[in-house]
């Protein structure tokens, strides 16, 4: 995918494709919760934009319906968003986390839980006295 940014609405449509796999515009529309439903042509516009941006690709046509599938991996997309977010904080995870703490978005309790859930990083192991050749 080229480095085009996706809008919140485009990302929402792409999330449905990740959930459902290969499908049509109609299937995406019908998969949206009632309170998120929009006109068929609106979803169709988002799908075509996502195709132009390289996030979706046409895979087949059945009658008048085009079938699309994700052209980008969900984890790769999320990783790109995290990199972009870090860039806004000078590339520093510490500055980002500090901001999250200051705004109350996360708490120290959340950080402890994350720390306990995370596997030990290479740098933590090397500081722990287990040297590498």
N, CA, C and O atoms as a Tinker XYZ file with bonds, in Angstrom:
   532  protein
     1  N      0.851000   -1.180000    0.000000    73     2
     2  CA     0.000000    0.000000    0.000000    64     1     3
     3  C      0.888000    1.232000    0.000000    63     2     4     5
     4  O      1.892000    1.284000    0.710000    81     3
     5  N      0.517000    2.217000   -0.795000    73     3     6
     6  CA     1.260000    3.468000   -0.746000    64     5     7
     7  C      0.971000    4.138000    0.593000    63     6     8     9
     8  O      0.108000    3.679000    1.341000    81     7
     9  N      1.676000    5.208000    0.898000    73     7    10
    10  CA     1.623000    5.818000    2.226000    64     9    11
    11  C      0.409000    6.723000    2.414000    63    10    12    13
    12  O      0.416000    7.587000    3.292000    81    11
    13  N     -0.636000    6.538000    1.598000    73    11    14
    14  CA    -1.842000    7.354000    1.742000    64    13    15
    15  C     -2.508000    7.066000    3.079000    63    14    16    17
    16  O     -2.631000    5.912000    3.490000    81    15
    17  N     -2.929000    8.112000    3.740000    73    15    18
    18  CA    -3.622000    7.947000    5.018000    64    17    19
    19  C     -5.075000    7.577000    4.765000    63    18    20    21
    20  O     -5.683000    7.980000    3.773000    81    19
    21  N     -5.606000    6.804000    5.688000    73    19    22
    22  CA    -7.005000    6.418000    5.590000    64    21    23
    23  C     -7.812000    7.220000    6.605000    63    22    24    25
    24  O     -7.366000    7.463000    7.726000    81    23
    25  N     -9.002000    7.625000    6.187000    73    23    26
    26  CA    -9.899000    8.322000    7.110000    64    25    27
    27  C    -10.448000    7.316000    8.122000    63    26    28    29
    28  O    -10.298000    6.105000    7.963000    81    27
    29  N    -11.074000    7.838000    9.143000    73    27    30
    30  CA   -11.688000    6.977000   10.157000    64    29    31
    31  C    -12.750000    6.077000    9.508000    63    30    32    33
    32  O    -12.835000    4.889000    9.817000    81    31
    33  N    -13.545000    6.645000    8.620000    73    31    34
    34  CA   -14.602000    5.875000    7.947000    64    33    35
    35  C    -14.007000    4.804000    7.029000    63    34    36    37
    36  O    -14.506000    3.680000    6.979000    81    35
    37  N    -12.944000    5.152000    6.307000    73    35    38
    38  CA   -12.281000    4.169000    5.439000    64    37    39
    39  C    -11.706000    3.030000    6.276000    63    38    40    41
    40  O    -11.805000    1.860000    5.907000    81    39
    41  N    -11.108000    3.390000    7.405000    73    39    42
    42  CA   -10.548000    2.364000    8.286000    64    41    43
    43  C    -11.650000    1.454000    8.812000    63    42    44    45
    44  O    -11.450000    0.245000    8.933000    81    43
    45  N    -12.798000    2.016000    9.122000    73    43    46
    46  CA   -13.930000    1.214000    9.610000    64    45    47
    47  C    -14.366000    0.203000    8.561000    63    46    48    49
    48  O    -14.650000   -0.949000    8.890000    81    47
    49  N    -14.421000    0.623000    7.304000    73    47    50
    50  CA   -14.795000   -0.283000    6.212000    64    49    51
    51  C    -13.718000   -1.361000    6.050000    63    50    52    53
    52  O    -14.037000   -2.538000    5.886000    81    51
    53  N    -12.463000   -0.963000    6.096000    73    51    54
    54  CA   -11.361000   -1.920000    5.969000    64    53    55
    55  C    -11.408000   -2.953000    7.098000    63    54    56    57
    56  O    -11.128000   -4.130000    6.873000    81    55
    57  N    -11.756000   -2.518000    8.300000    73    55    58
    58  CA   -11.886000   -3.450000    9.432000    64    57    59
    59  C    -12.928000   -4.527000    9.133000    63    58    60    61
    60  O    -12.748000   -5.690000    9.496000    81    59
    61  N    -14.014000   -4.137000    8.472000    73    59    62
    62  CA   -15.040000   -5.114000    8.112000    64    61    63
    63  C    -14.501000   -6.125000    7.110000    63    62    64    65
    64  O    -14.833000   -7.308000    7.185000    81    63
    65  N    -13.674000   -5.672000    6.174000    73    63    66
    66  CA   -13.067000   -6.604000    5.219000    64    65    67
    67  C    -12.124000   -7.567000    5.935000    63    66    68    69
    68  O    -12.085000   -8.753000    5.605000    81    67
    69  N    -11.364000   -7.067000    6.912000    73    67    70
    70  CA   -10.482000   -7.958000    7.670000    64    69    71
    71  C    -11.301000   -9.003000    8.419000    63    70    72    73
    72  O    -10.883000  -10.153000    8.551000    81    71
    73  N    -12.448000   -8.602000    8.897000    73    71    74
    74  CA   -13.320000   -9.506000    9.655000    64    73    75
    75  C    -13.985000  -10.537000    8.737000    63    74    76    77
    76  O    -14.058000  -11.718000    9.075000    81    75
    77  N    -14.469000  -10.082000    7.573000    73    75    78
    78  CA   -15.257000  -10.951000    6.687000    64    77    79
    79  C    -14.454000  -11.626000    5.583000    63    78    80    81
    80  O    -14.858000  -12.670000    5.072000    81    79
    81  N    -13.316000  -11.037000    5.211000    73    79    82
    82  CA   -12.551000  -11.573000    4.082000    64    81    83
    83  C    -13.099000  -11.042000    2.771000    63    82    84    85
    84  O    -13.605000   -9.921000    2.712000    81    83
    85  N    -13.001000  -11.828000    1.737000    73    83    86
    86  CA   -13.463000  -11.420000    0.407000    64    85    87
    87  C    -14.978000  -11.254000    0.410000    63    86    88    89
    88  O    -15.711000  -12.169000    0.787000    81    87
    89  N    -15.447000  -10.064000   -0.017000    73    87    90
    90  CA   -16.887000   -9.823000   -0.046000    64    89    91
    91  C    -17.225000   -8.621000   -0.927000    63    90    92    93
    92  O    -16.344000   -7.938000   -1.450000    81    91
    93  N    -18.497000   -8.392000   -1.071000    73    91    94
    94  CA   -19.012000   -7.302000   -1.914000    64    93    95
    95  C    -19.327000   -6.077000   -1.065000    63    94    96    97
    96  O    -19.319000   -6.131000    0.164000    81    95
    97  N    -19.603000   -4.984000   -1.745000    73    95    98
    98  CA   -20.022000   -3.748000   -1.077000    64    97    99
    99  C    -21.295000   -4.013000   -0.261000    63    98   100   101
   100  O    -21.400000   -3.574000    0.884000    81    99
   101  N    -22.243000   -4.718000   -0.839000    73    99   102
   102  CA   -23.514000   -5.020000   -0.161000    64   101   103
   103  C    -23.260000   -5.799000    1.136000    63   102   104   105
   104  O    -23.872000   -5.514000    2.165000    81   103
   105  N    -22.359000   -6.777000    1.080000    73   103   106
   106  CA   -22.066000   -7.576000    2.279000    64   105   107
   107  C    -21.422000   -6.718000    3.377000    63   106   108   109
   108  O    -21.699000   -6.899000    4.563000    81   107
   109  N    -20.566000   -5.789000    2.966000    73   107   110
   110  CA   -19.962000   -4.879000    3.944000    64   109   111
   111  C    -21.051000   -4.011000    4.573000    63   110   112   113
   112  O    -21.111000   -3.868000    5.795000    81   111
   113  N    -21.900000   -3.441000    3.744000    73   111   114
   114  CA   -22.996000   -2.600000    4.237000    64   113   115
   115  C    -23.855000   -3.371000    5.236000    63   114   116   117
   116  O    -24.164000   -2.858000    6.311000    81   115
   117  N    -24.238000   -4.585000    4.892000    73   115   118
   118  CA   -25.111000   -5.381000    5.754000    64   117   119
   119  C    -24.412000   -5.837000    7.035000    63   118   120   121
   120  O    -25.078000   -6.154000    8.021000    81   119
   121  N    -23.073000   -5.872000    7.032000    73   119   122
   122  CA   -22.334000   -6.298000    8.224000    64   121   123
   123  C    -22.172000   -5.178000    9.254000    63   122   124   125
   124  O    -21.813000   -5.427000   10.405000    81   123
   125  N    -22.438000   -3.956000    8.832000    73   123   126
   126  CA   -22.304000   -2.825000    9.747000    64   125   127
   127  C    -23.470000   -2.811000   10.739000    63   126   128   129
   128  O    -24.603000   -3.122000   10.374000    81   127
   129  N    -23.186000   -2.451000   11.989000    73   127   130
   130  CA   -24.287000   -2.319000   12.955000    64   129   131
   131  C    -25.287000   -1.276000   12.468000    63   130   132   133
   132  O    -24.928000   -0.345000   11.747000    81   131
   133  N    -26.531000   -1.441000   12.867000    73   131   134
   134  CA   -27.608000   -0.541000   12.424000    64   133   135
   135  C    -27.248000    0.937000   12.593000    63   134   136   137
   136  O    -27.526000    1.750000   11.711000    81   135
   137  N    -26.634000    1.282000   13.717000    73   135   138
   138  CA   -26.345000    2.701000   13.984000    64   137   139
   139  C    -25.193000    3.244000   13.137000    63   138   140   141
   140  O    -24.937000    4.448000   13.146000    81   139
   141  N    -24.497000    2.371000   12.406000    73   139   142
   142  CA   -23.416000    2.808000   11.526000    64   141   143
   143  C    -23.782000    2.698000   10.049000    63   142   144   145
   144  O    -22.968000    3.014000    9.182000    81   143
   145  N    -24.979000    2.261000    9.766000    73   143   146
   146  CA   -25.391000    2.063000    8.373000    64   145   147
   147  C    -25.517000    3.389000    7.652000    63   146   148   149
   148  O    -26.057000    4.363000    8.178000    81   147
   149  N    -25.004000    3.399000    6.437000    73   147   150
   150  CA   -25.095000    4.563000    5.559000    64   149   151
   151  C    -25.626000    4.071000    4.220000    63   150   152   153
   152  O    -25.932000    2.888000    4.074000    81   151
   153  N    -25.736000    4.946000    3.260000    73   151   154
   154  CA   -26.236000    4.553000    1.941000    64   153   155
   155  C    -25.258000    3.598000    1.254000    63   154   156   157
   156  O    -24.048000    3.661000    1.473000    81   155
   157  N    -25.797000    2.728000    0.434000    73   155   158
   158  CA   -24.987000    1.789000   -0.333000    64   157   159
   159  C    -23.901000    2.531000   -1.113000    63   158   160   161
   160  O    -22.747000    2.105000   -1.145000    81   159
   161  N    -24.282000    3.645000   -1.741000    73   159   162
   162  CA   -23.319000    4.385000   -2.566000    64   161   163
   163  C    -22.191000    4.988000   -1.731000    63   162   164   165
   164  O    -21.082000    5.185000   -2.226000    81   163
   165  N    -22.478000    5.278000   -0.466000    73   163   166
   166  CA   -21.434000    5.802000    0.421000    64   165   167
   167  C    -20.394000    4.716000    0.687000    63   166   168   169
   168  O    -19.191000    4.966000    0.596000    81   167
   169  N    -20.860000    3.512000    1.017000    73   167   170
   170  CA   -19.940000    2.390000    1.244000    64   169   171
   171  C    -19.167000    2.099000   -0.042000    63   170   172   173
   172  O    -17.962000    1.852000   -0.008000    81   171
   173  N    -19.865000    2.129000   -1.166000    73   171   174
   174  CA   -19.228000    1.883000   -2.459000    64   173   175
   175  C    -18.101000    2.900000   -2.706000    63   174   176   177
   176  O    -17.021000    2.530000   -3.169000    81   175
   177  N    -18.350000    4.156000   -2.402000    73   175   178
   178  CA   -17.324000    5.195000   -2.558000    64   177   179
   179  C    -16.113000    4.896000   -1.685000    63   178   180   181
   180  O    -14.975000    5.010000   -2.140000    81   179
   181  N    -16.353000    4.511000   -0.428000    73   179   182
   182  CA   -15.237000    4.171000    0.465000    64   181   183
   183  C    -14.452000    2.977000   -0.075000    63   182   184   185
   184  O    -13.222000    2.971000   -0.032000    81   183
   185  N    -15.151000    1.980000   -0.575000    73   183   186
   186  CA   -14.489000    0.787000   -1.110000    64   185   187
   187  C    -13.610000    1.170000   -2.307000    63   186   188   189
   188  O    -12.470000    0.716000   -2.403000    81   187
   189  N    -14.124000    1.988000   -3.205000    73   187   190
   190  CA   -13.328000    2.400000   -4.365000    64   189   191
   191  C    -12.134000    3.257000   -3.951000    63   190   192   193
   192  O    -11.055000    3.150000   -4.534000    81   191
   193  N    -12.330000    4.106000   -2.943000    73   191   194
   194  CA   -11.193000    4.894000   -2.432000    64   193   195
   195  C    -10.127000    3.977000   -1.837000    63   194   196   197
   196  O     -8.932000    4.173000   -2.060000    81   195
   197  N    -10.570000    2.977000   -1.081000    73   195   198
   198  CA    -9.626000    2.031000   -0.478000    64   197   199
   199  C     -8.876000    1.248000   -1.561000    63   198   200   201
   200  O     -7.697000    0.926000   -1.408000    81   199
   201  N     -9.572000    0.953000   -2.641000    73   199   202
   202  CA    -8.902000    0.278000   -3.758000    64   201   203
   203  C     -7.857000    1.205000   -4.382000    63   202   204   205
   204  O     -6.738000    0.776000   -4.663000    81   203
   205  N     -8.213000    2.467000   -4.599000    73   203   206
   206  CA    -7.269000    3.432000   -5.177000    64   205   207
   207  C     -6.050000    3.627000   -4.288000    63   206   208   209
   208  O     -4.942000    3.831000   -4.785000    81   207
   209  N     -6.249000    3.566000   -2.978000    73   207   210
   210  CA    -5.152000    3.757000   -2.027000    64   209   211
   211  C     -4.330000    2.483000   -1.812000    63   210   212   213
   212  O     -3.323000    2.496000   -1.105000    81   211
   213  N     -4.773000    1.387000   -2.429000    73   211   214
   214  CA    -4.015000    0.146000   -2.325000    64   213   215
   215  C     -4.349000   -0.703000   -1.111000    63   214   216   217
   216  O     -3.650000   -1.674000   -0.824000    81   215
   217  N     -5.414000   -0.347000   -0.391000    73   215   218
   218  CA    -5.789000   -1.108000    0.799000    64   217   219
   219  C     -6.703000   -2.291000    0.476000    63   218   220   221
   220  O     -6.752000   -3.265000    1.227000    81   219
   221  N     -7.428000   -2.202000   -0.647000    73   219   222
   222  CA    -8.287000   -3.287000   -1.132000    64   221   223
   223  C     -7.935000   -3.592000   -2.575000    63   222   224   225
   224  O     -7.379000   -2.756000   -3.287000    81   223
   225  N     -8.269000   -4.810000   -2.995000    73   223   226
   226  CA    -8.124000   -5.153000   -4.411000    64   225   227
   227  C     -9.343000   -5.950000   -4.876000    63   226   228   229
   228  O     -9.925000   -6.737000   -4.129000    81   227
   229  N     -9.705000   -5.714000   -6.143000    73   227   230
   230  CA   -10.797000   -6.483000   -6.754000    64   229   231
   231  C    -10.269000   -7.880000   -7.021000    63   230   232   233
   232  O     -9.155000   -8.054000   -7.515000    81   231
   233  N    -11.085000   -8.874000   -6.686000    73   231   234
   234  CA   -10.655000  -10.240000   -6.949000    64   233   235
   235  C    -11.527000  -10.960000   -7.954000    63   234   236   237
   236  O    -11.064000  -11.865000   -8.647000    81   235
   237  N    -12.795000  -10.561000   -8.038000    73   235   238
   238  CA   -13.658000  -11.231000   -9.015000    64   237   239
   239  C    -14.966000  -10.488000   -9.152000    63   238   240   241
   240  O    -15.339000   -9.676000   -8.305000    81   239
   241  N    -15.653000  -10.783000  -10.239000    73   239   242
   242  CA   -16.962000  -10.172000  -10.477000    64   241   243
   243  C    -17.980000  -11.296000  -10.617000    63   242   244   245
   244  O    -17.784000  -12.240000  -11.382000    81   243
   245  N    -19.065000  -11.179000   -9.867000    73   243   246
   246  CA   -20.154000  -12.155000   -9.964000    64   245   247
   247  C    -21.409000  -11.365000  -10.308000    63   246   248   249
   248  O    -21.941000  -10.629000   -9.476000    81   247
   249  N    -21.876000  -11.525000  -11.544000    73   247   250
   250  CA   -22.999000  -10.720000  -12.023000    64   249   251
   251  C    -22.568000   -9.265000  -12.048000    63   250   252   253
   252  O    -21.567000   -8.921000  -12.676000    81   251
   253  N    -23.316000   -8.414000  -11.370000    73   251   254
   254  CA   -22.951000   -6.996000  -11.287000    64   253   255
   255  C    -22.089000   -6.685000  -10.066000    63   254   256   257
   256  O    -21.580000   -5.572000   -9.928000    81   255
   257  N    -21.928000   -7.657000   -9.192000    73   255   258
   258  CA   -21.210000   -7.419000   -7.936000    64   257   259
   259  C    -19.707000   -7.659000   -8.081000    63   258   260   261
   260  O    -19.269000   -8.699000   -8.573000    81   259
   261  N    -18.944000   -6.681000   -7.646000    73   259   262
   262  CA   -17.491000   -6.827000   -7.571000    64   261   263
   263  C    -17.151000   -7.366000   -6.188000    63   262   264   265
   264  O    -17.721000   -6.922000   -5.191000    81   263
   265  N    -16.232000   -8.313000   -6.121000    73   263   266
   266  CA   -15.760000   -8.811000   -4.836000    64   265   267
   267  C    -14.378000   -8.229000   -4.574000    63   266   268   269
   268  O    -13.521000   -8.196000   -5.458000    81   267
   269  N    -14.181000   -7.778000   -3.359000    73   267   270
   270  CA   -12.919000   -7.167000   -2.947000    64   269   271
   271  C    -12.354000   -7.949000   -1.768000    63   270   272   273
   272  O    -13.073000   -8.638000   -1.045000    81   271
   273  N    -11.054000   -7.819000   -1.602000    73   271   274
   274  CA   -10.402000   -8.388000   -0.424000    64   273   275
   275  C     -9.322000   -7.429000    0.054000    63   274   276   277
   276  O     -8.837000   -6.607000   -0.723000    81   275
   277  N     -8.941000   -7.524000    1.315000    73   275   278
   278  CA    -7.887000   -6.640000    1.823000    64   277   279
   279  C     -6.572000   -6.889000    1.075000    63   278   280   281
   280  O     -6.199000   -8.031000    0.809000    81   279
   281  N     -5.893000   -5.811000    0.747000    73   279   282
   282  CA    -4.590000   -5.909000    0.087000    64   281   283
   283  C     -3.474000   -5.625000    1.084000    63   282   284   285
   284  O     -2.294000   -5.749000    0.757000    81   283
   285  N     -3.851000   -5.248000    2.290000    73   283   286
   286  CA    -2.869000   -4.999000    3.346000    64   285   287
   287  C     -3.242000   -5.801000    4.580000    63   286   288   289
   288  O     -4.416000   -6.053000    4.849000    81   287
   289  N     -2.236000   -6.191000    5.312000    73   287   290
   290  CA    -2.405000   -6.966000    6.531000    64   289   291
   291  C     -2.783000   -6.041000    7.685000    63   290   292   293
   292  O     -2.257000   -4.934000    7.800000    81   291
   293  N     -3.689000   -6.497000    8.529000    73   291   294
   294  CA    -4.155000   -5.690000    9.649000    64   293   295
   295  C     -3.005000   -5.330000   10.593000    63   294   296   297
   296  O     -2.912000   -4.187000   11.040000    81   295
   297  N     -2.143000   -6.279000   10.896000    73   295   298
   298  CA    -1.020000   -5.997000   11.809000    64   297   299
   299  C     -0.038000   -4.998000   11.204000    63   298   300   301
   300  O      0.478000   -4.130000   11.909000    81   299
   301  N      0.221000   -5.116000    9.901000    73   299   302
   302  CA     1.109000   -4.154000    9.236000    64   301   303
   303  C      0.510000   -2.754000    9.275000    63   302   304   305
   304  O      1.215000   -1.774000    9.516000    81   303
   305  N     -0.796000   -2.667000    9.035000    73   303   306
   306  CA    -1.474000   -1.376000    9.062000    64   305   307
   307  C     -1.375000   -0.752000   10.449000    63   306   308   309
   308  O     -1.033000    0.422000   10.589000    81   307
   309  N     -1.673000   -1.542000   11.462000    73   307   310
   310  CA    -1.604000   -1.031000   12.837000    64   309   311
   311  C     -0.187000   -0.618000   13.203000    63   310   312   313
   312  O      0.014000    0.404000   13.860000    81   311
   313  N      0.790000   -1.401000   12.786000    73   311   314
   314  CA     2.189000   -1.052000   13.063000    64   313   315
   315  C      2.546000    0.286000   12.428000    63   314   316   317
   316  O      3.259000    1.094000   13.023000    81   315
   317  N      2.045000    0.513000   11.218000    73   315   318
   318  CA     2.278000    1.798000   10.548000    64   317   319
   319  C      1.659000    2.956000   11.312000    63   318   320   321
   320  O      2.257000    4.027000   11.423000    81   319
   321  N      0.447000    2.736000   11.846000    73   319   322
   322  CA    -0.206000    3.780000   12.640000    64   321   323
   323  C      0.601000    4.083000   13.898000    63   322   324   325
   324  O      0.747000    5.242000   14.284000    81   323
   325  N      1.121000    3.042000   14.531000    73   323   326
   326  CA     1.922000    3.241000   15.742000    64   325   327
   327  C      3.197000    4.016000   15.406000    63   326   328   329
   328  O      3.592000    4.919000   16.143000    81   327
   329  N      3.841000    3.656000   14.285000    73   327   330
   330  CA     5.046000    4.402000   13.864000    64   329   331
   331  C      4.717000    5.866000   13.613000    63   330   332   333
   332  O      5.466000    6.752000   14.023000    81   331
   333  N      3.596000    6.123000   12.941000    73   331   334
   334  CA     3.173000    7.509000   12.685000    64   333   335
   335  C      2.906000    8.251000   13.992000    63   334   336   337
   336  O      3.276000    9.415000   14.142000    81   335
   337  N      2.263000    7.570000   14.928000    73   335   338
   338  CA     1.982000    8.186000   16.224000    64   337   339
   339  C      3.283000    8.496000   16.962000    63   338   340   341
   340  O      3.440000    9.577000   17.530000    81   339
   341  N      4.202000    7.553000   16.950000    73   339   342
   342  CA     5.497000    7.796000   17.601000    64   341   343
   343  C      6.221000    8.977000   16.961000    63   342   344   345
   344  O      6.871000    9.760000   17.653000    81   343
   345  N      6.110000    9.102000   15.654000    73   343   346
   346  CA     6.745000   10.229000   14.952000    64   345   347
   347  C      6.233000   11.565000   15.487000    63   346   348   349
   348  O      6.988000   12.534000   15.564000    81   347
   349  N      4.958000   11.617000   15.854000    73   347   350
   350  CA     4.380000   12.844000   16.417000    64   349   351
   351  C      4.999000   13.200000   17.768000    63   350   352   353
   352  O      4.918000   14.343000   18.218000    81   351
   353  N      5.618000   12.205000   18.408000    73   351   354
   354  CA     6.254000   12.412000   19.707000    64   353   355
   355  C      7.767000   12.288000   19.598000    63   354   356   357
   356  O      8.441000   11.852000   20.532000    81   355
   357  N      8.290000   12.686000   18.428000    73   355   358
   358  CA     9.734000   12.681000   18.212000    64   357   359
   359  C     10.335000   11.297000   18.191000    63   358   360   361
   360  O     11.538000   11.142000   18.403000    81   359
   361  N      9.523000   10.284000   17.938000    73   359   362
   362  CA    10.021000    8.915000   17.884000    64   361   363
   363  C     10.256000    8.304000   19.260000    63   362   364   365
   364  O     10.814000    7.212000   19.365000    81   363
   365  N      9.843000    8.985000   20.298000    73   363   366
   366  CA    10.115000    8.537000   21.665000    64   365   367
   367  C      8.898000    7.874000   22.314000    63   366   368   369
   368  O      7.900000    8.542000   22.585000    81   367
   369  N      8.976000    6.564000   22.563000    73   367   370
   370  CA     7.881000    5.906000   23.273000    64   369   371
   371  C      7.683000    6.491000   24.678000    63   370   372   373
   372  O      6.558000    6.540000   25.175000    81   371
   373  N      8.769000    6.934000   25.314000    73   371   374
   374  CA     8.650000    7.507000   26.665000    64   373   375
   375  C      7.818000    8.786000   26.650000    63   374   376   377
   376  O      6.981000    8.995000   27.528000    81   375
   377  N      8.046000    9.638000   25.657000    73   375   378
   378  CA     7.276000   10.885000   25.566000    64   377   379
   379  C      5.808000   10.567000   25.294000    63   378   380   381
   380  O      4.917000   11.204000   25.855000    81   379
   381  N      5.561000    9.592000   24.442000    73   379   382
   382  CA     4.187000    9.178000   24.145000    64   381   383
   383  C      3.497000    8.669000   25.405000    63   382   384   385
   384  O      2.392000    9.103000   25.729000    81   383
   385  N      4.145000    7.751000   26.113000    73   383   386
   386  CA     3.541000    7.177000   27.314000    64   385   387
   387  C      3.362000    8.245000   28.385000    63   386   388   389
   388  O      2.354000    8.254000   29.092000    81   387
   389  N      4.329000    9.142000   28.509000    73   387   390
   390  CA     4.217000   10.247000   29.461000    64   389   391
   391  C      2.974000   11.079000   29.160000    63   390   392   393
   392  O      2.238000   11.468000   30.068000    81   391
   393  N      2.748000   11.348000   27.871000    73   391   394
   394  CA     1.559000   12.109000   27.469000    64   393   395
   395  C      0.284000   11.344000   27.806000    63   394   396   397
   396  O     -0.686000   11.934000   28.281000    81   395
   397  N      0.281000   10.038000   27.564000    73   395   398
   398  CA    -0.894000    9.226000   27.879000    64   397   399
   399  C     -1.188000    9.247000   29.383000    63   398   400   401
   400  O     -2.346000    9.285000   29.800000    81   399
   401  N     -0.128000    9.221000   30.184000    73   399   402
   402  CA    -0.299000    9.296000   31.635000    64   401   403
   403  C     -0.828000   10.666000   32.058000    63   402   404   405
   404  O     -1.753000   10.757000   32.864000    81   403
   405  N     -0.237000   11.729000   31.512000    73   403   406
   406  CA    -0.638000   13.092000   31.861000    64   405   407
   407  C     -2.103000   13.374000   31.534000    63   406   408   409
   408  O     -2.790000   14.087000   32.267000    81   407
   409  N     -2.566000   12.808000   30.429000    73   407   410
   410  CA    -3.951000   13.061000   30.012000    64   409   411
   411  C     -4.945000   12.101000   30.660000    63   410   412   413
   412  O     -6.156000   12.242000   30.486000    81   411
   413  N     -4.432000   11.128000   31.406000    73   411   414
   414  CA    -5.314000   10.168000   32.062000    64   413   415
   415  C     -5.824000    9.081000   31.136000    63   414   416   417
   416  O     -6.717000    8.318000   31.503000    81   415
   417  N     -5.262000    9.007000   29.938000    73   415   418
   418  CA    -5.674000    7.981000   28.986000    64   417   419
   419  C     -5.304000    6.593000   29.497000    63   418   420   421
   420  O     -6.048000    5.631000   29.306000    81   419
   421  N     -4.141000    6.500000   30.151000    73   419   422
   422  CA    -3.754000    5.265000   30.831000    64   421   423
   423  C     -3.310000    5.625000   32.247000    63   422   424   425
   424  O     -2.983000    6.774000   32.544000    81   423
   425  N     -3.309000    4.623000   33.101000    73   423   426
   426  CA    -2.901000    4.822000   34.489000    64   425   427
   427  C     -1.624000    4.041000   34.770000    63   426   428   429
   428  O     -1.201000    3.210000   33.967000    81   427
   429  N     -1.025000    4.314000   35.907000    73   427   430
   430  CA     0.159000    3.544000   36.312000    64   429   431
   431  C     -0.201000    2.070000   36.482000    63   430   432   433
   432  O      0.612000    1.188000   36.207000    81   431
   433  N     -1.416000    1.814000   36.933000    73   431   434
   434  CA    -1.892000    0.429000   37.062000    64   433   435
   435  C     -1.900000   -0.253000   35.686000    63   434   436   437
   436  O     -1.494000   -1.408000   35.556000    81   435
   437  N     -2.372000    0.483000   34.651000    73   435   438
   438  CA    -2.361000   -0.051000   33.282000    64   437   439
   439  C     -0.931000   -0.380000   32.841000    63   438   440   441
   440  O     -0.675000   -1.429000   32.251000    81   439
   441  N     -0.010000    0.535000   33.139000    73   439   442
   442  CA     1.392000    0.322000   32.754000    64   441   443
   443  C      1.972000   -0.912000   33.430000    63   442   444   445
   444  O      2.681000   -1.692000   32.795000    81   443
   445  N      1.681000   -1.092000   34.702000    73   443   446
   446  CA     2.162000   -2.274000   35.428000    64   445   447
   447  C      1.612000   -3.545000   34.797000    63   446   448   449
   448  O      2.344000   -4.517000   34.609000    81   447
   449  N      0.333000   -3.539000   34.474000    73   447   450
   450  CA    -0.292000   -4.706000   33.849000    64   449   451
   451  C      0.359000   -5.007000   32.502000    63   450   452   453
   452  O      0.602000   -6.168000   32.174000    81   451
   453  N      0.641000   -3.968000   31.725000    73   451   454
   454  CA     1.313000   -4.154000   30.439000    64   453   455
   455  C      2.720000   -4.698000   30.635000    63   454   456   457
   456  O      3.158000   -5.589000   29.907000    81   455
   457  N      3.421000   -4.157000   31.619000    73   455   458
   458  CA     4.779000   -4.601000   31.899000    64   457   459
   459  C      4.790000   -6.081000   32.293000    63   458   460   461
   460  O      5.661000   -6.832000   31.856000    81   459
   461  N      3.840000   -6.493000   33.102000    73   459   462
   462  CA     3.765000   -7.884000   33.536000    64   461   463
   463  C      3.353000   -8.816000   32.401000    63   462   464   465
   464  O      3.751000   -9.981000   32.380000    81   463
   465  N      2.559000   -8.311000   31.459000    73   463   466
   466  CA     2.081000   -9.135000   30.349000    64   465   467
   467  C      3.089000   -9.233000   29.212000    63   466   468   469
   468  O      3.054000  -10.186000   28.434000    81   467
   469  N      3.987000   -8.258000   29.110000    73   467   470
   470  CA     4.935000   -8.206000   27.986000    64   469   471
   471  C      6.069000   -9.204000   28.197000    63   470   472   473
   472  O      6.563000   -9.358000   29.314000    81   471
   473  N      6.487000   -9.889000   27.116000    73   471   474
   474  CA     7.663000  -10.753000   27.229000    64   473   475
   475  C      8.899000   -9.894000   27.440000    63   474   476   477
   476  O      8.933000   -8.734000   27.029000    81   475
   477  N      9.899000  -10.454000   28.072000    73   475   478
   478  CA    11.120000   -9.684000   28.311000    64   477   479
   479  C     11.761000   -9.310000   26.986000    63   478   480   481
   480  O     11.906000  -10.149000   26.098000    81   479
   481  N     12.141000   -8.056000   26.860000    73   479   482
   482  CA    12.800000   -7.594000   25.641000    64   481   483
   483  C     14.267000   -7.991000   25.675000    63   482   484   485
   484  O     14.796000   -8.333000   26.733000    81   483
   485  N     14.921000   -7.948000   24.534000    73   483   486
   486  CA    16.349000   -8.271000   24.449000    64   485   487
   487  C     17.164000   -7.359000   25.349000    63   486   488   489
   488  O     18.080000   -7.818000   26.030000    81   487
   489  N     16.840000   -6.067000   25.360000    73   487   490
   490  CA    17.612000   -5.123000   26.163000    64   489   491
   491  C     17.437000   -5.413000   27.652000    63   490   492   493
   492  O     18.377000   -5.230000   28.425000    81   491
   493  N     16.255000   -5.861000   28.066000    73   491   494
   494  CA    16.039000   -6.189000   29.471000    64   493   495
   495  C     16.865000   -7.407000   29.859000    63   494   496   497
   496  O     17.438000   -7.456000   30.947000    81   495
   497  N     16.925000   -8.397000   28.956000    73   495   498
   498  CA    17.703000   -9.603000   29.243000    64   497   499
   499  C     19.180000   -9.285000   29.324000    63   498   500   501
   500  O     19.881000   -9.799000   30.195000    81   499
   501  N     19.672000   -8.420000   28.403000    73   499   502
   502  CA    21.102000   -8.134000   28.399000    64   501   503
   503  C     21.488000   -7.299000   29.620000    63   502   504   505
   504  O     22.601000   -7.429000   30.129000    81   503
   505  N     20.582000   -6.445000   30.093000    73   503   506
   506  CA    20.865000   -5.668000   31.312000    64   505   507
   507  C     20.791000   -6.564000   32.535000    63   506   508   509
   508  O     21.358000   -6.247000   33.581000    81   507
   509  N     20.096000   -7.678000   32.404000    73   507   510
   510  CA    19.909000   -8.569000   33.541000    64   509   511
   511  C     21.111000   -9.444000   33.826000    63   510   512   513
   512  O     21.041000  -10.313000   34.695000    81   511
   513  N     22.206000   -9.242000   33.123000    73   511   514
   514  CA    23.424000   -9.958000   33.427000    64   513   515
   515  C     23.720000  -11.113000   32.498000    63   514   516   517
   516  O     24.793000  -11.710000   32.592000    81   515
   517  N     22.814000  -11.448000   31.612000    73   515   518
   518  CA    23.091000  -12.523000   30.663000    64   517   519
   519  C     23.693000  -11.925000   29.416000    63   518   520   521
   520  O     22.974000  -11.521000   28.502000    81   519
   521  N     24.989000  -11.867000   29.377000    73   519   522
   522  CA    25.689000  -11.223000   28.268000    64   521   523
   523  C     25.616000  -12.026000   26.995000    63   522   524   525
   524  O     25.407000  -13.239000   27.021000    81   523
   525  N     25.787000  -11.348000   25.885000    73   523   526
   526  CA    25.819000  -11.998000   24.576000    64   525   527
   527  C     27.209000  -11.870000   24.008000    63   526   528   529
   528  O     27.909000  -10.894000   24.279000    81   527
   529  N     27.616000  -12.850000   23.222000    73   527   530
   530  CA    28.961000  -12.852000   22.641000    64   529   531
   531  C     29.162000  -11.737000   21.661000    63   530   532
   532  O     30.243000  -11.606000   21.088000    81   531
